[in-house]
Amino acid sequence: MRRLLVDSPVSRAGYLYATAVGLVWGAIWSTGRIERRGGLFVFRGLPAWSFGRGGSCVGAVYLTNQNVSADVLEHEAVHKAQWQKYGMLFPLLYFVAGRDPLKNRFEIEAGLEKGGYLRRRRTVRPARTAAPRSDQD
C-alpha cells in the first residue's frame, strides 16, 4: 500500500492537485507581489487568517504576508518536497505529527532555525590570546 501512496503517481497527482488549489487560493487573496523563487510560487500580501503561522506551503505554492527571507524559502522548499513525496497524505501526516513545530517531524526535517522556530545558534569563537611576549626587547 505504501508503494501506491508514497513517491508514486498517486502522490504526484495529489501534489499537483494541492499546487492547483494553492495557486487559486493565492490568486484570490494575494494583494502583494507574486513570484517564482526556488521552485516555489510565492504569493505575498495575504491576510493573516488565510494561511497558518508565518506562511503555508500548499504543493509548490507558498502563501504568506511578507515572510520571505532566503532561509524561510529554503525551509518551505523542503515542505514542497514533502508534498511531492506524500501528495494528499501530507496534510493528514502533518496533522498527526502535531502542531508543536519542535516535535513535528516535518518541521524538524525542514529545519527549525530556517523556519523561524528556533533562534540561530551563534558561533562561539575562542577568545584571541595575545602573542607570547619576549623579554628580549
C-alpha positions in Angstrom: 0.0 0.0 0.0 2.8 2.4 0.9 4.3 2.0 -2.6 1.0 3.1 -4.1 0.7 6.2 -2.0 4.2 7.4 -1.3 6.6 8.6 -4.1 4.2 7.3 -6.7 2.0 8.6 -9.5 -0.8 8.8 -6.9 1.2 11.1 -4.6 2.4 13.1 -7.7 -1.3 13.7 -8.7 -2.0 14.8 -5.1 0.9 17.2 -5.2 -0.3 18.7 -8.5 -3.8 19.0 -7.1 -2.6 20.7 -4.0 -0.5 23.1 -6.1 -3.6 24.0 -8.2 -5.6 24.7 -5.0 -2.7 26.8 -3.7 -2.5 28.8 -6.9 -6.2 29.5 -6.9 -6.1 30.5 -3.1 -3.1 32.7 -3.7 -4.6 34.3 -6.7 -7.8 35.1 -4.8 -6.3 36.6 -1.7 -2.8 37.9 -2.6 -2.5 41.7 -2.7 1.3 41.7 -2.9 4.0 40.5 -5.2 3.7 37.1 -6.8 6.9 35.5 -8.0 8.6 32.2 -8.6 11.6 31.5 -6.3 13.4 28.3 -5.7 10.8 26.2 -7.4 8.0 27.8 -5.3 5.2 30.1 -6.4 5.4 32.7 -3.7 2.2 34.7 -3.0 2.6 37.7 -0.7 0.2 40.1 0.9 -2.3 37.5 2.0 -4.5 38.3 5.1 -3.2 36.5 8.3 -6.3 34.3 8.5 -5.7 32.8 5.0 -2.5 30.8 6.0 -1.0 29.2 9.1 1.8 30.6 11.3 4.2 32.8 9.2 3.1 31.2 6.0 1.9 27.9 4.5 3.2 25.7 1.8 0.5 24.0 -0.3 2.0 21.8 -3.0 4.5 24.1 -4.8 2.8 27.3 -3.5 4.0 29.3 -0.5 1.3 31.6 0.9 2.3 34.4 3.3 2.1 38.1 4.1 5.7 39.1 3.9 7.7 36.2 5.5 10.0 35.6 2.5 13.6 35.5 3.7 16.1 33.2 1.9 16.1 30.9 5.0 12.3 30.7 5.1 12.1 29.9 1.4 14.7 27.2 1.8 12.6 25.8 4.7 9.4 25.9 2.5 11.2 24.2 -0.4 11.6 21.2 1.9 7.9 21.2 2.6 7.4 21.3 -1.2 9.5 18.1 -1.5 7.4 16.6 1.3 4.2 17.4 -0.7 5.8 15.7 -3.7 6.6 12.6 -1.7 3.3 12.2 0.2 0.8 14.0 -2.0 -2.6 14.5 -0.4 -1.5 12.3 2.5 0.8 15.1 3.6 -1.8 17.2 5.4 -3.0 14.2 7.3 0.5 13.1 8.3 1.4 16.7 9.2 -1.7 16.9 11.4 -0.9 13.6 13.2 2.7 14.9 13.7 1.2 17.7 15.8 1.1 21.4 16.0 4.2 21.8 18.1 6.9 22.5 15.5 9.6 21.4 17.9 8.1 17.9 17.9 6.7 17.8 14.4 8.9 15.6 12.2 8.1 17.5 9.1 9.1 20.9 10.6 12.3 19.3 12.1 13.2 17.9 8.7 12.6 21.3 7.0 14.9 23.0 9.6 13.6 24.6 12.7 16.1 27.5 12.6 15.4 28.3 8.9 11.7 28.1 9.6 12.0 30.7 12.4 11.0 28.3 15.2 14.4 28.4 16.9 16.9 31.2 17.2 20.1 30.8 15.2 22.9 29.4 17.2 25.7 31.9 17.5 29.1 30.5 16.6 31.2 30.8 19.6 34.7 31.7 18.7 37.6 31.2 21.1 39.0 34.3 22.6 42.1 35.6 21.0 45.2 35.1 23.0 48.0 37.6 22.9 51.2 36.5 21.3 53.8 35.5 23.7 55.9 38.4 24.8 59.6 38.1 24.6 61.7 39.7 27.3 64.5 40.5 24.7 63.0 43.8 23.6 
